[in-house]
């Protein structure tokens, strides 16, 4: 039997977000997928090959937007997450402050649906980072190709009139496929977080693990809860316990909430940190919606020559 | 994932079973199979010692309602806007793609027309109180749960065992599910199963009603009669170790006076995918011409041979290691040499095999009228370790409803694996015997050949094989034949089998079945990516423990004694 490849996640994890340098809350005393490594980290976890990555000198990213910023007319171009075709009929909500937890600044009262080319025009803060939410629509491809609710953070807006903002829509089929390939029966009461991690040269980083924390700083974990999973060649893999060369990660079975913190950890030799475990990325106040996917991409923490010890996990 | 307890347990159980079953003298300790005929109450060893045989055939081609009307880039795949510029015809006007997706190669490949019909062919045989129906479907595979529906439909007949094989046709409708629009939308439609089920039921009933006193002529020959290319004229082996399955077996049934043709069971090993995927026509591939030649005769080139009439029933052999048309360069009976895949190659292979089959019947042993029947069957459970398969099951892409033993509130893992039911069987038809199993086993499972004795000279030369590995020299991860199992192989365990056969894709569809010494998974990335070398088949197998478990049950079944 010749099997069509289960090509899953296209490389459409889009713009690069700054890794917030948080306070390292959360205590890593256990792991939802305890595979035997020290302190709940998977056994055999490789070092991050520091020398192979560009850790400093990332382009400066703009700040989060606000409703008082100078506005610019921009065109959102919505493509399918897996197959990259333009998606018509999508309703967007826009959050100028890059926080999808509150009331959107733009919604169906002042935004059209995407047209046949997946495009819709909106006024957004000039040269800022914003978040958007896909709240409905139907792909023209697969009946009944329902577009899942999704959130993506930290999309840069253009500095010029008429510039474009890349956006994605996730089909029900893709959403289901991600979960089921990971051996998880899709649970409509839970959400998914997914993203990618790369360096300042946009090179995907191998060897990171994702840790999700509740708003109170405790680790989100438990029986079938907040399961971190990874990919190989952009395909979900049940036996991959840290990011592979594609830099992708996911957290599955997340109860809905507005205040999750995500940390990306990795082993950096001679970092000066205990166990050389370094928090290489972090983002706070992440919203997870039931039966939906939240997308969050990182670049490396731009150290600007700073010491790794500032980012120790412990 | 490092929790290996259940796997170790399964292996331990297998090793225990194998150790026990390897000793023929210990056969008494093997468990009694679920079905034993003669012997069970339904089939006592009594009654008229006369072979009865009947045959029938039905066209079970699904109706093509919707089809692709424009193939803008000519790739035989459906890419509508926004993926491409292909167009489609909505035959029933419901706005949905009610295609007949073709299974087995590239997808999505919706059928536009019918090159030759998809058929269900049946032989029903009776000896004393034992009656078996042998069904062959021109399909990629048919899951055990769907086969149960066929059996239920004819449960009112006095048939002890209905054996349902698929020819593993790669040019027929998708009854498995993974060749639809993409991995998230199944290729099957319920109408397929309605049509196939009804047609097969009708064929079984007709064959059953038509049974008459019969006799059989047997033969088993190597299909290597081409003067220069030998077996490579009709078969190749795509995965090392390169071990061919050259035998073509025929069982030709006629009425007792020899005048009335009933049918011919023909058994050979090759993926029916010679016509490839550069078309959108339903077909039985080379099997169509093979059966036509047997039934109606051959008039091609200098070859003029009368047909045998009756119904030809093709049963697929151990196609596991990509036994098929891969490297075949075929000289047709009219002298045309075909080196590219396409219908011409399918026709070439089919006619050549038909000629070999007709000659085999002509020179066969018989007719014989003393044809005792025996059947054993055992239902077994298999863990589904392939997490690509988990996705297909959890998404209902696979058309099987027997998944069990799985807590779907927790992720699938080695601690929480889905299980399925499958079946192994053994048939004795007089001097012929057939082991039936629901996947694509490697041929060496049945007869070894690790010493190169089953590697024909044509393949050695064509592939420049390293005979220490039966692999091409540039294979970065060749099989370690020092680890390959020694005898007894499965055919060695058959007693008095003058004509042994391995019926693949029979009574289930499990994907590839690979001997454990050469079952190599990518780590990590098992089942999703391929290990270095030639290890595609592992990604399309139930799991690493499937074959060991099946083998243990087969050994038990073959060594069990009343």
HADDOCK unambig.tbl for C-alpha pairs under 7 A between the chains (distance, minus, plus):
assign (segid A and resid 1 and name CA) (segid B and resid 104 and name CA) 6.08 0.50 0.50
assign (segid A and resid 1 and name CA) (segid B and resid 511 and name CA) 6.30 0.50 0.50
assign (segid A and resid 2 and name CA) (segid B and resid 104 and name CA) 5.56 0.50 0.50
assign (segid A and resid 2 and name CA) (segid B and resid 105 and name CA) 5.77 0.50 0.50
assign (segid A and resid 3 and name CA) (segid B and resid 540 and name CA) 6.59 0.50 0.50
assign (segid A and resid 4 and name CA) (segid B and resid 106 and name CA) 6.76 0.50 0.50
assign (segid A and resid 6 and name CA) (segid B and resid 183 and name CA) 6.52 0.50 0.50
assign (segid A and resid 35 and name CA) (segid B and resid 1 and name CA) 6.59 0.50 0.50
assign (segid A and resid 35 and name CA) (segid B and resid 2 and name CA) 6.48 0.50 0.50
assign (segid A and resid 85 and name CA) (segid B and resid 82 and name CA) 5.91 0.50 0.50
assign (segid A and resid 85 and name CA) (segid B and resid 83 and name CA) 6.31 0.50 0.50
assign (segid A and resid 86 and name CA) (segid B and resid 82 and name CA) 6.79 0.50 0.50
assign (segid A and resid 173 and name CA) (segid B and resid 184 and name CA) 5.41 0.50 0.50
assign (segid A and resid 177 and name CA) (segid B and resid 184 and name CA) 6.53 0.50 0.50
assign (segid A and resid 177 and name CA) (segid B and resid 391 and name CA) 6.78 0.50 0.50
assign (segid A and resid 180 and name CA) (segid B and resid 390 and name CA) 6.73 0.50 0.50
assign (segid A and resid 180 and name CA) (segid B and resid 391 and name CA) 4.33 0.50 0.50
assign (segid A and resid 180 and name CA) (segid B and resid 394 and name CA) 6.12 0.50 0.50
assign (segid A and resid 180 and name CA) (segid B and resid 395 and name CA) 6.92 0.50 0.50
assign (segid A and resid 181 and name CA) (segid B and resid 387 and name CA) 6.09 0.50 0.50
assign (segid A and resid 181 and name CA) (segid B and resid 388 and name CA) 5.74 0.50 0.50
assign (segid A and resid 181 and name CA) (segid B and resid 390 and name CA) 6.55 0.50 0.50
assign (segid A and resid 181 and name CA) (segid B and resid 391 and name CA) 4.52 0.50 0.50
assign (segid A and resid 183 and name CA) (segid B and resid 387 and name CA) 6.42 0.50 0.50
assign (segid A and resid 183 and name CA) (segid B and resid 390 and name CA) 5.95 0.50 0.50
assign (segid A and resid 183 and name CA) (segid B and resid 391 and name CA) 6.39 0.50 0.50
assign (segid A and resid 183 and name CA) (segid B and resid 411 and name CA) 4.98 0.50 0.50
assign (segid A and resid 183 and name CA) (segid B and resid 412 and name CA) 4.41 0.50 0.50
assign (segid A and resid 184 and name CA) (segid B and resid 410 and name CA) 6.66 0.50 0.50
assign (segid A and resid 184 and name CA) (segid B and resid 411 and name CA) 4.41 0.50 0.50
assign (segid A and resid 184 and name CA) (segid B and resid 412 and name CA) 6.32 0.50 0.50
assign (segid A and resid 185 and name CA) (segid B and resid 394 and name CA) 6.43 0.50 0.50
assign (segid A and resid 185 and name CA) (segid B and resid 408 and name CA) 5.92 0.50 0.50
assign (segid A and resid 185 and name CA) (segid B and resid 409 and name CA) 6.81 0.50 0.50
assign (segid A and resid 224 and name CA) (segid B and resid 410 and name CA) 5.76 0.50 0.50
assign (segid A and resid 232 and name CA) (segid B and resid 525 and name CA) 6.42 0.50 0.50
assign (segid A and resid 237 and name CA) (segid B and resid 525 and name CA) 5.84 0.50 0.50
assign (segid A and resid 239 and name CA) (segid B and resid 1 and name CA) 5.30 0.50 0.50
assign (segid A and resid 239 and name CA) (segid B and resid 524 and name CA) 5.57 0.50 0.50
assign (segid A and resid 239 and name CA) (segid B and resid 525 and name CA) 6.35 0.50 0.50
assign (segid A and resid 240 and name CA) (segid B and resid 524 and name CA) 5.74 0.50 0.50
assign (segid A and resid 240 and name CA) (segid B and resid 525 and name CA) 6.84 0.50 0.50
